Amino acid sequence: MKKSVKLLVVAVLVSCSLWSQEFYFKHYKVEDGLSHNTVLSSLQDKNGFMWFGTKNGLNRFDGYTFKLFQNNSEDVKSLHGTYIECLYEFEDVLWVGTDNGLYSYNEKQENFDLLEGTSAKQILGLMADVESNLWYIANSTLNKYNTKSGKTDSFPTDLFFNATAIIKTNDNEIIAASSNELYKYNKVSNSFISYGIKVQGDPKLPFRINRLFNLNDHVILLGTQNHGVLAYDILEGKILDMLQELKGPIYVRDFALRGKEELWVASESGIHLYNIKEKVYTNLVKDYGNPYALADNAVYALTVDDEGSVWAGTYFGGVNYYPNQYNHFKKYFPSLSENSISGNAVREIRPDNKGNLWIGTEDAGLNKFNLETGKFTNYTSKDKGGILSHYNIHGVLPMEDKVWIGTFDHGLDVLDVKQDKIVAHYNMGDRSTLRSNFIFSLYKTRTNDIIVISTSSIQSYNSQTDNFDLVGTFPEHIHYTCFFEDKSGVLWAGSYSEGLFYYDPNTGDNGNYIYNSLDAEGISNNHINGIFQDNNDTIWVTTENGLNLYDPIKKTFKKYGTKDGFPSNAFYSMLAGKDNELWVTTSNGLVEYETVTGQKKSIPRKVVCLVINSIIILVTKVRMEQCILGALTE
């Protein structure tokens, strides 16, 4: 994956009702390997692969990369159609309907066989019955192909009807549709019987059935061209008075049922969602200011995979993926048209005691985010008309009515929140004893001392002298990355390349743990990202190559990584949950880790930072999100 800017995820404990969560889609387009941004059909096969039919061939997706199957005029075993109109899996064989014939996929050889008699025909519908018959619509003619005998029966349009859709009911009945009628297949006569449906539509708009879908054992949904969704009871033989929100000028393309109650309807006007039990409706559409919204309003195909996630194929916006797991996220990103976070590259997030989060970015200064109102207040640098010394913020520390702000190579600012102005600035030289202008992080001790972690030293703020003192025995000229005071009062400092330092103010004991490839019980890496103490007072150290559990008696480390089931060897931050539960961030997602049983659950996102109590702050590689994690309520 290409590296991008950071993403902030804020986990806030809120109550959520039906449809209260936002819907965020991940987009897969040509630049991601998709053969074309127009996706006409989709399917998940027996092996779990996702298949997408486009206007430029067939795509198989394994969750990481696309494998393309396209027209090759010199290969008789290739698809000779360009538009992949429909997909269907029958008797463990994938069938591919194109604008130039119907093909069966040979899984071992990864090639295709053309079904005899379908060359140069447009295939617009596929369905199978329990008697090994594959039904398909070719140039509006319905056909029945028996895979055992190889025989094909056709139902020509001049003798029957112009077929537009076909479906097998839950009772194994075959029902086909013309533009304005339904037909039931009679096996004895090998013919069709009309249901005689009567629909009073808008005379100015043509009534046409595009799609059929089984809602339950006796109700079929009719997706129409200009009249939305109609529910037809095949037992009672009548249109039902239901799904009122889905009627009207909606051009329906496809259906999907997520679970037993959540109906998804693909249309030319976005995705229409309807909860059948609660009778709650919403319409998902493209939003030009939201990079996570649908990429296009014209949605042609829907597939719910075996995890309950939804894949939507659009006409201009490629594949749009809505994951089932961990979908209670509210994302925040810069927007010129509304109140929003000011930057993309989030570096630091800290809560104050007034219900705000202070968010430092590396590209657009500081933000105050009110958790109750959802409003942002933006602070930018002086060269951009603001009050900050620099726009690249690394350290943020709220202290009562002030916020200490560490910058990249421009020193330290102090913001008075009530006055809304900078009341102090500290820089190297002059009267300041600050050892570096690059403030990497800030930390508050249990006695409310302010610790300045810089690329040259560990210092504490001396309020009596209004200056900075070196802390303990931590050496100078070290690029420090983090600081921690454990429950016994021992001070710890992590560095960029010099390992882990410690100092005990009570005894004067101090030392430095560095990586040694010959020491199996030593620390795993010299690049320290974080230091943490859990509910059992155990010290954990995160590094760029391994998670380390510290043994204070032996002064040794037990190392964890991918060999132990974690998704990555790069660890960043940690937070205690209930009992022996830890939340651990890695370069390949967030992990819920039970330290006694060793059980792990992963959220596959690139996450970098966690903070405090029932509020989790996660920094990853794109923008800002707000999520619900009920495990951290206590």
C-alpha positions as CSV (number, residue, x, y, z in Angstrom):
1,M,0.0,0.0,0.0
2,K,1.1,3.5,-0.7
3,K,2.0,5.6,2.4
4,S,-0.3,8.5,3.0
5,V,-1.0,11.0,5.7
6,K,-2.0,10.0,9.2
7,L,-5.4,9.2,10.4
8,L,-6.8,10.0,13.8
9,V,-9.3,7.7,15.4
10,V,-11.1,8.9,18.5
11,A,-13.0,6.2,20.4
12,V,-15.8,7.9,22.4
13,L,-18.5,6.0,24.3
14,V,-21.8,7.0,23.0
15,S,-25.2,5.3,22.6
16,C,-26.1,4.3,19.0
17,S,-29.4,3.7,17.4
18,L,-30.4,2.3,14.1
19,W,-28.6,4.0,11.2
20,S,-26.9,6.4,13.8
21,Q,-23.5,5.3,12.6
22,E,-22.0,6.8,9.5
23,F,-21.4,4.7,6.4
24,Y,-17.9,4.8,5.2
25,F,-16.7,3.0,2.1
26,K,-13.2,2.0,1.0
27,H,-12.8,2.6,-2.7
28,Y,-11.0,0.3,-5.2
29,K,-10.4,1.8,-8.6
30,V,-8.1,1.5,-11.6
31,E,-5.2,2.9,-9.7
32,D,-5.6,0.0,-7.2
33,G,-5.5,-2.6,-10.0
34,L,-9.1,-2.8,-11.0
35,S,-9.4,-3.1,-14.8
36,H,-12.1,-0.5,-15.2
37,N,-14.0,1.9,-12.9
38,T,-17.4,0.7,-14.3
39,V,-18.4,-2.4,-12.3
40,L,-21.4,-4.2,-13.7
41,S,-21.5,-7.4,-11.6
42,S,-20.0,-9.0,-8.5
43,L,-19.9,-12.3,-6.7
44,Q,-18.0,-14.1,-3.9
45,D,-17.1,-17.6,-4.8
46,K,-16.8,-20.8,-2.8
47,N,-13.1,-20.0,-2.0
48,G,-13.8,-16.6,-0.7
49,F,-12.5,-14.7,-3.7
50,M,-14.4,-11.6,-4.8
51,W,-15.1,-11.4,-8.5
52,F,-16.0,-8.1,-10.3
53,G,-17.3,-7.8,-13.8
54,T,-16.4,-4.5,-15.5
55,K,-16.6,-2.9,-18.9
56,N,-13.0,-4.1,-19.5
57,G,-12.9,-7.7,-18.3
58,L,-13.2,-9.8,-15.2
59,N,-11.3,-9.1,-11.9
60,R,-10.6,-11.6,-9.1
61,F,-9.7,-10.0,-5.8
62,D,-8.1,-11.8,-2.9
63,G,-8.3,-8.9,-0.4
64,Y,-4.9,-7.5,-1.5
65,T,-4.5,-7.6,-5.3
66,F,-6.6,-8.0,-8.4
67,K,-6.0,-10.7,-11.1
68,L,-7.4,-9.7,-14.4
69,F,-9.1,-11.9,-17.0
70,Q,-9.6,-10.0,-20.3
71,N,-10.3,-10.4,-24.0
72,N,-7.4,-11.9,-25.9
73,S,-8.2,-12.5,-29.5
74,E,-5.3,-14.8,-29.9
75,D,-6.3,-17.1,-27.0
76,V,-9.4,-19.2,-27.6
77,K,-9.5,-20.0,-23.9
78,S,-9.9,-16.3,-22.9
79,L,-13.0,-14.3,-22.4
80,H,-14.0,-12.9,-25.8
81,G,-16.5,-10.5,-24.3
82,T,-15.4,-7.2,-22.9
83,Y,-18.4,-6.2,-20.8
84,I,-18.9,-8.7,-17.9
85,E,-22.7,-8.4,-17.4
86,C,-23.4,-11.1,-14.8
87,L,-21.8,-13.8,-12.6
88,Y,-23.1,-17.0,-11.1
89,E,-21.6,-19.9,-9.3
90,F,-23.3,-23.3,-10.0
91,E,-22.1,-26.8,-9.2
92,D,-18.7,-25.3,-8.1
93,V,-18.2,-23.7,-11.5
94,L,-18.1,-19.9,-12.0
95,W,-20.3,-18.8,-15.0
96,V,-19.5,-15.5,-16.7
97,G,-22.1,-13.7,-18.8
98,T,-20.6,-11.2,-21.2
99,D,-21.5,-9.0,-24.1
100,N,-20.1,-11.8,-26.4
101,G,-21.3,-15.1,-24.9
102,L,-21.5,-17.2,-21.8
103,Y,-18.4,-18.8,-20.4
104,S,-17.5,-21.4,-17.7
105,Y,-14.3,-20.8,-15.7
106,N,-11.7,-23.6,-15.4
107,E,-10.3,-23.1,-11.9
108,K,-7.2,-25.1,-12.3
109,Q,-6.1,-23.8,-15.7
110,E,-7.5,-20.3,-15.0
111,N,-9.1,-20.1,-18.4
112,F,-12.6,-20.2,-19.9
113,D,-14.8,-22.3,-22.2
114,L,-17.5,-20.7,-24.3
115,L,-20.9,-22.3,-24.1
116,E,-21.9,-23.4,-27.5
117,G,-24.6,-21.3,-29.1
118,T,-24.0,-18.2,-27.1
119,S,-21.3,-16.5,-29.2
120,A,-22.0,-12.9,-30.2
121,K,-24.9,-12.9,-27.7
122,Q,-25.4,-10.5,-24.8
123,I,-25.9,-12.4,-21.5
124,L,-27.9,-10.4,-19.0
125,G,-29.2,-12.9,-16.5
126,L,-28.1,-16.2,-14.8
127,M,-29.8,-18.6,-12.5
128,A,-29.8,-22.3,-11.8
129,D,-32.4,-24.8,-10.5
130,V,-32.1,-28.1,-8.5
131,E,-32.2,-30.2,-11.6
132,S,-28.8,-29.1,-13.0
133,N,-30.3,-26.6,-15.3
134,L,-28.5,-23.3,-15.8
135,W,-31.0,-20.6,-16.9
136,Y,-29.6,-17.6,-18.8
137,I,-31.0,-14.7,-20.8
138,A,-29.3,-14.1,-24.2
139,N,-30.5,-11.2,-26.3
140,S,-33.8,-11.1,-24.4
141,T,-34.4,-14.9,-25.0
142,L,-34.6,-17.1,-22.0
143,N,-32.6,-20.4,-22.2
144,K,-32.3,-23.5,-20.1
145,Y,-29.0,-25.4,-20.3
146,N,-28.7,-28.8,-18.6
147,T,-25.1,-29.2,-17.4
148,K,-25.5,-33.0,-17.3
149,S,-26.9,-33.7,-20.8
150,G,-25.5,-30.6,-22.5
151,K,-29.0,-29.9,-24.0
152,T,-30.3,-26.4,-24.3
153,D,-34.0,-25.4,-24.5
154,S,-34.8,-21.9,-25.7
155,F,-37.9,-19.9,-25.1
156,P,-37.9,-17.5,-28.1
157,T,-39.4,-14.0,-27.7
158,D,-41.9,-14.4,-30.5
159,L,-43.5,-17.4,-28.7
160,F,-43.0,-16.4,-25.1
161,F,-41.7,-13.0,-23.9
162,N,-38.7,-10.7,-23.9
163,A,-37.0,-11.8,-20.7
164,T,-35.5,-9.1,-18.4
165,A,-34.8,-11.0,-15.2
166,I,-34.9,-14.5,-13.7
167,I,-34.9,-16.0,-10.2
168,K,-35.3,-19.2,-8.3
169,T,-37.6,-18.9,-5.3
170,N,-36.9,-20.4,-1.9
171,D,-39.3,-23.2,-3.0
172,N,-37.1,-24.0,-6.0
173,E,-39.6,-22.4,-8.5
174,I,-38.3,-20.6,-11.5
175,I,-39.8,-17.2,-12.1
176,A,-38.9,-15.0,-15.0
177,A,-39.9,-11.4,-15.8
178,S,-40.6,-9.4,-18.9
179,S,-40.7,-5.6,-18.8
180,N,-44.1,-5.6,-17.1
181,E,-45.1,-9.2,-16.2
182,L,-44.0,-12.2,-14.1
183,Y,-44.0,-15.8,-15.4
184,K,-43.8,-19.1,-13.5
185,Y,-42.1,-22.0,-15.2
186,N,-44.2,-25.2,-15.6
187,K,-42.0,-28.2,-15.7
188,V,-44.6,-30.6,-17.1
189,S,-45.4,-28.5,-20.2
190,N,-41.9,-26.9,-20.3
191,S,-43.6,-23.6,-20.6
192,F,-44.4,-20.5,-18.6
193,I,-47.6,-19.3,-17.0
194,S,-48.3,-15.6,-16.5
195,Y,-49.1,-14.2,-13.1
196,G,-51.1,-11.4,-14.5
197,I,-49.7,-8.6,-12.3
198,K,-51.3,-5.2,-12.7
199,V,-49.2,-2.2,-11.9
200,Q,-50.5,1.3,-12.2
201,G,-47.4,3.4,-12.8
202,D,-46.8,6.9,-14.0
203,P,-47.9,7.0,-17.7
204,K,-45.1,9.5,-18.4
205,L,-42.4,7.0,-17.3
206,P,-42.1,3.5,-18.7
207,F,-42.6,0.6,-16.3
208,R,-39.9,-2.0,-16.7
209,I,-38.8,-4.8,-14.4
210,N,-35.0,-4.9,-14.2
211,R,-34.3,-7.2,-11.3
212,L,-36.0,-9.9,-9.1
213,F,-35.0,-10.7,-5.5
214,N,-36.3,-13.2,-2.9
215,L,-37.3,-11.2,0.2
216,N,-38.7,-14.4,1.9
217,D,-40.4,-17.7,1.0
218,H,-43.3,-16.1,-0.8
219,V,-42.5,-12.4,-1.4
220,I,-40.4,-11.4,-4.5
221,L,-39.1,-7.9,-4.9
222,L,-39.4,-6.3,-8.3
223,G,-36.7,-3.8,-9.0
224,T,-38.1,-1.4,-11.7
225,Q,-36.7,1.2,-14.0
226,N,-38.8,4.2,-12.9
227,H,-41.1,3.0,-10.1
228,G,-38.7,1.8,-7.4
229,V,-39.3,-1.4,-5.5
230,L,-42.5,-3.4,-5.6
231,A,-43.2,-6.4,-3.3
232,Y,-45.2,-9.2,-5.0
233,D,-46.7,-12.1,-3.0
234,I,-46.5,-15.1,-5.3
235,L,-48.9,-17.1,-3.1
236,E,-51.6,-14.5,-3.0
237,G,-50.8,-13.2,-6.4
238,K,-50.8,-9.5,-5.6
239,I,-48.7,-6.4,-5.0
240,L,-48.2,-5.8,-1.3
241,D,-48.6,-2.4,0.4
242,M,-45.1,-2.2,1.9
243,L,-41.7,-0.6,1.3
244,Q,-43.3,2.7,0.6
245,E,-40.0,4.6,1.0
246,L,-38.6,2.6,-1.9
247,K,-41.3,3.4,-4.3
248,G,-41.3,6.3,-6.8
249,P,-38.8,7.3,-9.4
250,I,-36.0,5.0,-8.3
251,Y,-34.1,3.2,-11.1
252,V,-33.2,-0.1,-9.4
253,R,-30.2,-2.1,-10.5
254,D,-29.6,-4.7,-7.8
255,F,-30.6,-6.0,-4.3
256,A,-28.8,-7.5,-1.4
257,L,-30.0,-8.6,2.1
258,R,-27.5,-8.1,4.9
259,G,-28.6,-10.3,7.8
260,K,-32.3,-10.9,7.9
261,E,-33.6,-7.4,8.1
262,E,-31.2,-5.0,6.3
263,L,-32.2,-4.5,2.7
264,W,-29.7,-2.8,0.3
265,V,-31.0,-1.5,-3.0
266,A,-28.6,-0.4,-5.7
267,S,-29.9,2.3,-8.0
268,E,-29.0,5.2,-10.2
269,S,-29.6,7.4,-7.1
270,G,-27.2,5.8,-4.7
271,I,-27.9,3.0,-2.3
272,H,-31.2,2.8,-0.6
273,L,-31.2,1.1,2.8
274,Y,-34.3,-0.2,4.5
275,N,-34.6,-2.0,7.8
276,I,-37.6,-4.3,7.3
277,K,-38.3,-4.9,11.0
278,E,-37.9,-1.3,12.3
279,K,-39.2,0.3,9.0
280,V,-36.3,2.7,9.0
281,Y,-34.9,4.1,5.7
282,T,-31.8,6.0,4.6
283,N,-30.3,6.9,1.2
284,L,-26.5,6.8,0.8
285,V,-25.2,9.1,-2.0
286,K,-22.0,10.6,-3.3
287,D,-20.7,13.5,-1.2
288,Y,-18.0,15.5,-3.0
289,G,-16.7,16.8,0.4
290,N,-16.4,13.3,1.9
291,P,-13.7,10.9,0.6
292,Y,-15.4,8.0,2.5
293,A,-18.8,8.4,0.9
294,L,-20.0,6.5,-2.2
295,A,-17.7,7.2,-5.0
296,D,-20.6,7.4,-7.5
297,N,-24.4,7.5,-7.3
298,A,-24.9,5.0,-10.1
299,V,-24.6,1.7,-8.3
300,Y,-25.0,-1.4,-10.5
301,A,-24.1,-4.4,-8.3
302,L,-24.3,-5.5,-4.7
303,T,-22.7,-8.5,-2.9
304,V,-22.8,-9.3,0.8
305,D,-19.8,-11.5,1.6
306,D,-19.5,-14.3,4.1
307,E,-18.4,-11.8,6.8
308,G,-21.4,-9.6,6.3
309,S,-19.5,-6.8,4.5
310,V,-21.0,-5.2,1.4
311,W,-19.3,-4.7,-2.0
312,A,-21.0,-2.2,-4.2
313,G,-20.0,-1.9,-7.9
314,T,-20.5,1.6,-9.4
315,Y,-20.5,3.0,-12.9
316,F,-17.8,5.6,-12.5
317,G,-16.4,5.0,-9.0
318,G,-15.1,1.4,-9.1
319,V,-15.8,-1.0,-6.2
320,N,-17.0,0.5,-2.9
321,Y,-16.4,-1.7,0.2
322,Y,-18.4,-1.3,3.4
323,P,-16.9,-3.6,6.1
324,N,-19.1,-5.4,8.6
325,Q,-16.7,-5.4,11.5
326,Y,-15.6,-2.2,13.4
327,N,-17.9,0.0,11.4
328,H,-18.9,2.4,14.2
329,F,-16.4,5.0,13.1
330,K,-17.0,8.7,12.6
331,K,-14.3,10.2,10.5
332,Y,-13.1,13.8,10.5
333,F,-11.2,15.4,7.7
334,P,-10.5,18.9,6.5
335,S,-13.4,20.6,4.6
336,L,-13.4,24.1,3.2
337,S,-17.2,24.3,3.3
338,E,-17.8,23.5,7.0
339,N,-16.3,23.5,10.5
340,S,-13.6,20.8,10.5
341,I,-10.2,19.7,11.6
342,S,-7.5,21.8,9.9
343,G,-5.0,19.2,9.0
344,N,-4.5,15.7,7.6
345,A,-1.3,14.7,9.3
346,V,-2.3,14.2,12.9
347,R,0.6,13.8,15.3
348,E,-0.6,14.2,18.9
349,I,-3.9,14.2,20.8
350,R,-4.4,15.1,24.4
351,P,-7.6,15.6,26.5
352,D,-8.1,18.5,28.9
353,N,-10.3,18.6,31.9
354,K,-13.1,20.5,30.1
355,G,-14.3,17.9,27.6
356,N,-12.0,18.9,24.8
357,L,-9.4,17.1,22.8
358,W,-6.3,19.1,21.7
359,I,-5.0,17.7,18.4
360,G,-1.6,18.6,17.0
361,T,-1.0,18.2,13.3
362,E,2.2,18.2,11.3
363,D,0.7,20.1,8.4
364,A,-1.8,22.6,9.8
365,G,-1.2,23.6,13.4
366,L,-3.4,22.8,16.5
367,N,-7.1,21.9,16.8
368,K,-9.4,22.0,19.8
369,F,-12.2,19.5,19.5
370,N,-15.2,19.8,21.7
371,L,-16.5,16.2,22.3
372,E,-20.0,17.4,23.3
373,T,-20.7,19.8,20.4
374,G,-18.4,18.3,17.8
375,K,-17.0,21.7,17.0
376,F,-13.4,22.4,16.0
377,T,-11.4,25.5,16.9
378,N,-8.3,25.8,14.7
379,Y,-5.0,27.5,15.6
380,T,-2.4,28.0,12.8
381,S,1.1,29.5,12.6
382,K,2.0,33.1,12.4
383,D,3.2,32.9,8.8
384,K,-0.3,31.8,7.9
385,G,-2.0,34.5,9.9
386,G,-2.3,32.6,13.2
387,I,-0.6,32.8,16.6
388,L,1.6,29.6,16.7
389,S,5.4,29.6,16.2
390,H,5.0,26.8,13.7
391,Y,2.4,24.7,12.0
392,N,4.2,21.4,12.6
393,I,3.1,20.3,16.1
394,H,4.6,17.3,17.9
395,G,3.9,17.8,21.6
396,V,0.6,18.9,23.2
397,L,0.0,19.1,26.9
398,P,-3.1,20.8,28.4
399,M,-2.5,22.1,32.0
400,E,-5.5,23.8,33.6
401,D,-6.2,26.9,31.5
402,K,-3.1,26.6,29.5
403,V,-1.9,24.3,26.7
404,W,1.8,23.6,26.2
405,I,2.7,23.2,22.5
406,G,5.9,21.6,21.3
407,T,6.8,22.3,17.7
408,F,9.2,20.9,15.0
409,D,12.4,22.9,15.4
410,H,10.6,26.1,16.5
411,G,10.6,25.7,20.2
412,L,7.8,25.7,22.8
413,D,4.6,27.8,22.9
414,V,2.2,28.2,25.8
415,L,-1.4,29.0,24.9
416,D,-3.7,30.7,27.4
417,V,-7.1,29.2,26.6
418,K,-9.2,31.9,28.3
419,Q,-7.3,34.7,26.6
420,D,-7.0,32.7,23.4
421,K,-3.4,33.8,22.9
422,I,0.2,32.7,23.2
423,V,1.4,34.0,26.6
424,A,4.9,32.5,26.5
425,H,7.5,31.1,24.1
426,Y,10.7,29.2,24.8
427,N,13.5,28.9,22.3
428,M,17.2,27.8,22.5
429,G,19.5,30.7,23.3
430,D,18.8,34.0,24.9
431,R,17.8,33.4,28.5
432,S,16.2,30.0,27.9
433,T,18.0,26.8,28.9
434,L,16.0,24.7,26.5
435,R,18.4,22.2,24.9
436,S,16.6,21.8,21.6
437,N,13.9,23.5,19.5
438,F,12.6,20.2,18.3
439,I,10.1,19.2,21.0
440,F,9.2,15.6,20.3
441,S,6.7,15.1,23.1
442,L,5.4,16.5,26.4
443,Y,4.6,14.6,29.6
444,K,2.9,15.4,33.0
445,T,4.2,13.6,36.1
446,R,2.0,12.6,39.1
447,T,3.2,15.7,40.8
448,N,2.2,17.8,37.8
449,D,5.8,18.5,36.7
450,I,6.0,19.3,33.0
451,I,8.5,17.1,31.2
452,V,9.9,18.2,27.8
453,I,11.1,15.4,25.6
454,S,13.3,16.7,22.8
455,T,15.8,15.5,20.3
456,S,18.6,16.5,22.7
457,S,17.5,15.9,26.3
458,I,14.9,15.2,28.9
459,Q,14.1,18.4,30.8
460,S,11.5,19.6,33.4
461,Y,9.9,23.0,33.6
462,N,11.0,25.0,36.6
463,S,8.2,27.5,37.4
464,Q,10.3,29.4,39.9
465,T,13.0,30.2,37.4
466,D,10.7,30.1,34.4
467,N,13.2,27.8,32.7
468,F,14.2,24.2,32.2
469,D,16.3,21.8,34.2
470,L,17.8,18.5,33.2
471,V,16.1,15.4,34.6
472,G,18.0,12.8,36.6
473,T,20.8,11.1,34.9
474,F,19.3,11.0,31.4
475,P,22.2,11.8,29.1
476,E,22.2,14.8,26.7
477,H,22.6,14.7,23.0
478,I,20.1,11.8,22.7
479,H,17.1,11.9,20.4
480,Y,14.4,11.0,22.9
481,T,11.0,9.8,21.8
482,C,8.9,9.1,24.9
483,F,8.8,9.4,28.7
484,F,7.0,7.5,31.5
485,E,6.8,7.6,35.3
486,D,5.9,4.2,36.7
487,K,3.9,3.6,39.9
488,S,7.0,3.1,42.0
489,G,8.4,6.5,40.8
490,V,11.0,5.2,38.4
491,L,11.4,7.4,35.4
492,W,11.8,5.8,31.9
493,A,12.8,7.4,28.6
494,G,12.8,5.9,25.2
495,S,15.1,7.0,22.4
496,Y,15.1,7.0,18.6
497,S,18.2,4.8,18.3
498,E,19.9,4.5,21.7
499,G,17.5,2.1,23.4
500,L,15.7,2.5,26.7
501,F,16.9,4.6,29.7
502,Y,15.7,4.5,33.3
503,Y,16.4,6.5,36.5
504,D,15.1,5.9,40.0
505,P,15.0,9.2,42.0
506,N,14.7,7.3,45.2
507,T,17.8,5.2,45.0
508,G,19.8,6.9,42.2
509,D,19.8,3.7,40.3
510,N,20.0,4.3,36.5
511,G,20.9,2.4,33.3
512,N,20.4,1.9,29.6
513,Y,18.9,-1.2,27.9
514,I,20.2,-1.6,24.3
515,Y,19.6,-4.2,21.7
516,N,22.2,-7.0,21.5
517,S,21.6,-9.7,18.9
518,L,23.4,-12.2,21.1
519,D,21.2,-11.5,24.2
520,A,18.0,-13.5,23.9
521,E,16.6,-11.8,27.0
522,G,17.5,-8.3,26.0
523,I,15.3,-5.6,24.5
524,S,14.2,-6.3,21.0
525,N,15.1,-3.0,19.3
526,N,16.7,0.4,20.0
527,H,13.9,2.5,18.5
528,I,11.5,2.9,21.4
529,N,8.0,4.1,20.6
530,G,6.2,3.8,23.9
531,I,6.4,2.8,27.6
532,F,3.4,1.5,29.5
533,Q,2.3,0.0,32.8
534,D,-0.8,-2.2,32.9
535,N,-3.3,-3.0,35.6
536,N,-1.0,-5.6,37.1
537,D,1.9,-3.0,37.3
538,T,3.8,-4.8,34.5
539,I,6.0,-2.6,32.4
540,W,5.6,-3.0,28.6
541,V,7.9,-1.4,26.0
542,T,6.9,-0.9,22.4
543,T,9.5,-0.7,19.7
544,E,9.9,-0.8,15.9
545,N,10.7,-4.5,16.1
546,G,8.8,-6.1,18.9
547,L,6.7,-5.7,22.0
548,N,8.7,-6.2,25.2
549,L,7.5,-7.4,28.6
550,Y,9.9,-6.2,31.4
551,D,10.9,-8.5,34.3
552,P,12.1,-6.1,37.1
553,I,13.6,-8.9,39.1
554,K,15.9,-10.3,36.4
555,K,16.0,-7.0,34.5
556,T,15.2,-8.9,31.3
557,F,12.6,-8.7,28.5
558,K,10.3,-11.2,27.0
559,K,9.6,-10.3,23.3
560,Y,6.4,-10.6,21.3
561,G,5.7,-10.2,17.6
562,T,4.2,-11.9,14.5
563,K,5.5,-15.3,15.8
564,D,3.1,-14.9,18.7
565,G,0.1,-14.1,16.5
566,F,0.4,-10.3,16.4
567,P,-0.3,-8.7,13.0
568,S,3.1,-6.9,12.9
569,N,6.4,-6.6,14.7
570,A,6.1,-2.8,14.8
571,F,4.4,-1.7,18.0
572,Y,3.4,1.8,19.0
573,S,1.1,2.4,22.0
574,M,-0.9,0.5,24.6
575,L,-4.0,1.0,26.8
576,A,-5.4,-1.1,29.6
577,G,-8.9,-2.5,29.2
578,K,-10.8,-4.7,31.7
579,D,-8.8,-7.1,34.0
580,N,-6.0,-8.6,31.9
581,E,-7.0,-7.0,28.6
582,L,-4.7,-4.7,26.7
583,W,-5.3,-2.7,23.5
584,V,-2.1,-2.6,21.5
585,T,-1.5,-0.5,18.3
586,T,0.7,-1.9,15.6
587,S,1.7,-0.9,12.0
588,N,-0.9,-3.4,10.8
589,G,-3.9,-2.6,13.1
590,L,-5.2,-2.4,16.6
591,V,-5.1,-5.6,18.7
592,E,-7.2,-6.5,21.7
593,Y,-4.8,-8.7,23.7
594,E,-5.8,-10.9,26.7
595,T,-2.4,-11.4,28.5
596,V,-3.4,-14.5,30.5
597,T,-5.0,-16.6,27.7
598,G,-2.9,-15.0,24.9
599,Q,-6.1,-14.5,22.8
600,K,-5.9,-11.7,20.2
601,K,-8.5,-9.9,18.2
602,S,-7.3,-7.5,15.5
603,I,-8.7,-4.4,13.8
604,P,-6.9,-4.3,10.5
605,R,-5.9,-0.6,10.3
606,K,-2.6,1.1,10.6
607,V,-2.8,2.7,14.0
608,V,-0.2,4.7,15.9
609,C,-1.3,6.3,19.3
610,L,-3.6,5.5,22.3
611,V,-4.5,7.7,25.3
612,I,-6.6,7.6,28.5
613,N,-9.4,5.9,30.3
614,S,-12.6,5.5,28.3
615,I,-11.3,7.7,25.4
616,I,-9.0,6.0,23.0
617,I,-6.9,8.0,20.6
618,L,-5.5,6.1,17.6
619,V,-3.3,7.7,15.0
620,T,-3.0,5.9,11.6
621,K,-2.1,6.8,8.1
622,V,-5.1,8.7,6.7
623,R,-7.5,11.0,8.6
624,M,-9.5,11.3,11.8
625,E,-12.2,8.9,13.0
626,Q,-14.4,8.5,16.0
627,C,-15.4,5.0,17.1
628,I,-17.2,3.1,19.8
629,L,-15.2,0.5,21.8
630,G,-17.5,-0.7,24.6
631,A,-14.7,-2.8,26.1
632,L,-13.2,0.3,27.5
633,T,-16.2,1.6,29.4
634,E,-14.9,0.5,32.8
